[in-house]
């Protein structure tokens, strides 16, 4: 699982999790993204809390990303393009965007700034928005995580193909042979 927590003093932060699970229907690896909105901010300790929103459906979002959506996100990271998709399930309508942006970052030990290539994730469900900035290093880690998911999925599908072939071969080998005599069809 990859977890990104970005609380802030204005209490508008979010936490996003990416997890590889098991699709109950297909028994294949599945990629899940969840987000929760920030609940509170402790000014003394300068930390945010999310746990107060864990039981509030309008403050949480959970989506399953398909393998091609995963590939599109990886392509967006690579080519610095926007990827957007839409999910509908029952009354829930969810739009998801991965958007590149250039972030100004202070150069360590200097008054200068440089632009770094960052991304943002936006997920909006029924008017509630969940968003988080992701740093270049976080983009790289997410990209590797997505590659890992795709490798697991492809390995599982390949294993299933091999098992299906073996099962079919066993059925063919176990099928009763015809007891009728073979006819010689060779010409005289």
Phi and psi in degrees as a GROMACS rama.xvg file:
@    title "Ramachandran Plot"
@    xaxis  label "Phi"
@    yaxis  label "Psi"
@TYPE xy
-113.49  127.536  UNK-2
-120.549  132.444  UNK-3
-122.94  118.736  UNK-4
-114.475  124.928  UNK-5
-136.052  71.8691  UNK-6
-75.3107  162.61  UNK-7
-149.359  161.071  UNK-8
-62.416  -25.2503  UNK-9
-83.2794  4.77665  UNK-10
62.2017  33.3015  UNK-11
-115.199  13.8332  UNK-12
-76.0031  171.904  UNK-13
-141.311  161.491  UNK-14
-124.379  135.643  UNK-15
-120.768  141.264  UNK-16
-125.09  140.554  UNK-17
-120.955  128.517  UNK-18
-138.954  141.08  UNK-19
-96.1655  121.126  UNK-20
-124.253  -159.643  UNK-21
-120.918  125.065  UNK-22
-72.039  118.293  UNK-23
-64.4427  -30.3527  UNK-24
-77.2006  -47.6753  UNK-25
-95.7699  -14.5824  UNK-26
61.9591  25.3936  UNK-27
-105.173  159.369  UNK-28
-58.236  143.816  UNK-29
-134.62  147.424  UNK-30
-104.833  123.883  UNK-31
-117.84  140.531  UNK-32
-121.675  130.718  UNK-33
-131.505  153.86  UNK-34
-143.883  151.702  UNK-35
-138.307  140.755  UNK-36
-82.2054  150.849  UNK-37
-62.7201  140.082  UNK-38
-97.9808  -41.3049  UNK-39
-155.559  169.371  UNK-40
-134.615  131.765  UNK-41
-100.755  106.263  UNK-42
-64.754  -35.6948  UNK-43
-64.3258  -49.0725  UNK-44
-89.7757  -9.77501  UNK-45
54.8696  48.7859  UNK-46
-133.561  150.139  UNK-47
-106.445  158.938  UNK-48
-125.662  143.833  UNK-49
-116.081  -21.5592  UNK-50
-60.1913  -26.9025  UNK-51
-65.6362  -15.3264  UNK-52
-104.039  4.27573  UNK-53
-62.8151  -28.4669  UNK-54
-101.932  9.83497  UNK-55
-102.048  106.267  UNK-56
-57.6076  -32.4351  UNK-57
-77.4242  -9.987  UNK-58
-103.538  3.42548  UNK-59
-129.255  152.677  UNK-60
-144.512  140.078  UNK-61
-137.003  127.937  UNK-62
-138.497  152.285  UNK-63
-103.812  127.023  UNK-64
-99.9432  129.938  UNK-65
-76.1213  168.651  UNK-66
-63.7034  -33.5016  UNK-67
-76.3653  -32.5173  UNK-68
-64.722  -41.1341  UNK-69
-59.0148  -45.4139  UNK-70
-62.4696  -38.423  UNK-71
-65.1092  -39.7232  UNK-72
-63.9739  -43.811  UNK-73
-61.6541  -39.4898  UNK-74
-66.6053  -38.5529  UNK-75
-62.2745  -42.5389  UNK-76
-60.7376  -45.3622  UNK-77
-67.4036  -45.4374  UNK-78
-100.268  4.24364  UNK-79
53.3545  53.1044  UNK-80
-119.814  164.81  UNK-81
-83.957  140.869  UNK-82
-121.29  132.127  UNK-83
-136.299  149.783  UNK-84
-147.88  168.137  UNK-85
-135.476  133.469  UNK-86
-121.848  139.324  UNK-87
-130.602  129.884  UNK-88
-145.869  112.978  UNK-89
60.5533  -128.111  UNK-90
-84.5329  -7.70389  UNK-91
-87.0072  125.336  UNK-92
-118.05  120.099  UNK-93
-126.231  127.852  UNK-94
-110.246  142.322  UNK-95
-130.333  134.039  UNK-96
-134.639  140.003  UNK-97
-115.905  116.331  UNK-98
-125.115  127.686  UNK-99
-75.5836  148.703  UNK-100
-154.892  154.296  UNK-101
-98.1555  121.475  UNK-102
-103.9  135.057  UNK-103
-80.6989  130.902  UNK-104
-134.617  134.903  UNK-105
-69.54  136.083  UNK-106
-77.4252  127.253  UNK-107
-56.2413  132.056  UNK-108
74.4135  18.232  UNK-109
-145.787  164.039  UNK-110
-91.7462  0.245551  UNK-111
-82.8835  158.554  UNK-112
-120.874  154.361  UNK-113
-133.738  157.637  UNK-114
-92.1798  131.21  UNK-115
-117.179  148.08  UNK-116
-85.9045  106.801  UNK-117
-113.585  -179.699  UNK-118
-138.22  163.491  UNK-119
-130.922  146.59  UNK-120
-114.423  128.837  UNK-121
-123.405  129.613  UNK-122
-131.173  126.611  UNK-123
-124.055  122.118  UNK-124
-121.983  119.383  UNK-125
49.8888  40.3415  UNK-126
90.2449  -11.5993  UNK-127
-92.5606  125.352  UNK-128
-105.073  136.184  UNK-129
-121.705  121.03  UNK-130
-141.529  151.359  UNK-131
-153.082  136.702  UNK-132
-83.3933  144.113  UNK-133
-125.001  132.987  UNK-134
-76.1108  162.823  UNK-135
-54.6374  -40.9604  UNK-136
-65.8211  -36.7949  UNK-137
-67.4167  -35.795  UNK-138
-60.8618  -44.7172  UNK-139
-62.5656  -43.3463  UNK-140
-65.8596  -43.5237  UNK-141
-60.597  -41.9335  UNK-142
-59.8013  -43.9663  UNK-143
-65.6418  -37.696  UNK-144
-62.8875  -43.3699  UNK-145
-64.7137  -39.5003  UNK-146
-60.5065  -43.2419  UNK-147
-60.4207  -43.9312  UNK-148
-58.9901  -48.9213  UNK-149
-62.6019  -38.9097  UNK-150
-62.7469  -43.9495  UNK-151
-62.5417  -41.9928  UNK-152
-63.8624  -46.9952  UNK-153
-65.6986  -38.3593  UNK-154
-62.0003  -43.2899  UNK-155
-63.3796  -43.4622  UNK-156
-66.2649  -38.2978  UNK-157
-65.5667  -43.3497  UNK-158
-60.5446  -40.4609  UNK-159
-63.6194  -38.8618  UNK-160
-63.5212  -44.6193  UNK-161
-63.1859  -44.3027  UNK-162
-62.0636  -42.6961  UNK-163
-61.9223  -42.9427  UNK-164
-61.5635  -45.5817  UNK-165
-63.226  -43.068  UNK-166
-62.1515  -42.4645  UNK-167
-65.2507  -38.4987  UNK-168
-65.6802  -40.9831  UNK-169
-61.6509  -41.2484  UNK-170
-64.2151  -40.975  UNK-171
-65.8716  -43.913  UNK-172
-67.1766  -33.43  UNK-173
-85.342  -10.9641  UNK-174
-63.7519  136.822  UNK-175
-63.0577  140.66  UNK-176
-82.6932  147.263  UNK-177
-67.7763  135.869  UNK-178
-90.4613  0.266426  UNK-179
-70.7049  142.253  UNK-180
-67.3031  146.091  UNK-181
-73.611  140.128  UNK-182
-92.2419  136.072  UNK-183
-82.7911  114.16  UNK-184
-105.767  10.7783  UNK-185
-73.4032  142.562  UNK-186
-67.2824  156.57  UNK-187
